[in-house]
């Protein structure tokens, strides 16, 4: 519906759409002409509206043209509005909307004052060395943190609106001249095709743009740290910032990213490589250790050293459950403890997880329900999960799968599942990028930042698997 020349009619039309107590219609006179400023009480800066919108207009005796009306407002980012729906959208976004009797168009002014917490270190990405800043729930603040690190006019930020009801702002961020144009276009197209009532968090975007909807593996990178986000943009990736979410997304995504840490680039290369290798070992232990233990007990006793075998036999004497059922029951108990500790109040949750694990574990062993090696293996497997926290969800499912097949088929089942998993991952792609890059297909240049990271002087080229325009990251002057 277009705006009318009659102010009262425009006010009534807007009230019919968005009649709420927190939407303020402040009417005043400009000379002898009636005017109104409309704003959301909790989203707009009332002091700014009073001093820089209402006061200058009240001091004017007469408004002859719309251009003169625009000159009176001492605020930037003014936009002309021609329909009632546009006015409503601007008000709900936090802007002020000014309408004057006798004009069939309005003016929006940037008076947003959204609630936002302070920029602090994210709780999920604690490090010893490196920047402490983390993203917040305000897209404008998040973009400013990125611009502080990438001060180039080639940094592009394109806004899209997603959600039929929520009208959430989703920003596409990339460095022009580095990012692949096809990847940028694919990301925009997929986001534009999202048809949903509301986008409350960036996880809604992840689920909507993932190519394989039922896969347990991540297909979109995520981070709460602006330094990580900026470094991925400089490599040639495309970023997504969702208003209302502190988690930014990056595309394309490969499995290797979860084994990398921002701290790896701020410390000695030897220590960084040692940490990455430890993460790989921890992932293997977390998935395989319970399965190997069950398979060895049921099918392959000859692989267990004699001294250790005698210890196991002594510990499982009198246990009424089979090795596989015993492992499943213990795993179920620890998973329940983990879920309960996460959802309880912080200090109660910590106490419950520690006391619950100690009391239940010791009681179960003393009662002869489970053996001591089983408790130790499940605990070690659970600890190893958090060496790579971003893979926690996937690893928990894989651990159950390997444990189940080990109980049915033993070591042969584990080998078959490993082969199937590797085949699946090698055929997996994220926005046209092989998921197992740079190892499948093999790329020697990209392996400079693989599981074993090369020295800083050797990393002169950007990752080739991203297919970016500008291949060279840096060059050293040898003179």
Buried (B, 14 or more C-beta within 10 A) or exposed (E): EEBBEEBEEBBEBBEEBBEEEEBBBBEBEBEEBBBBBBBBEEBBBBEBBEEBBBEBBBEBEEBEEBEEBBEBBEBEEBEEBEBBBBBBBBBBBBBBBBBBBEBEBBBBBBBBBBEEEEBEBBEBBEBEEBBEBBBBBBBBBBBEBBBEBBEEEEBBBEEBBBBEEBBBBBBBBBBEEBBBEEBBEBBBEBBEEBEBEEBBBBBBBBEBBBEEEEEEBBBBBBBBBBBBBBBBBBBBBBBBBBBBBBBBBBBBBBBBBBBBBBBBBBBEBEEBBEBBEBBEEBBEBBBBBBBBBBBBBBBEEEEBEEEEBEBBEEBBEEBEBBBBEBBBBBBEBBBEBBEBBEEBEEEEBEEBBEEBBEEBBEEBBEEEBBBBBBBBBBBBBBEBBEBBEBBBEBBBEBBBBBBBBBBEBBBBBBEEBEEEBEEEBEEBBBBBBBBBBBBBEEBEBBBBBBBEBBEEEEBBBBBBBBBBEBBEBEEEEEE
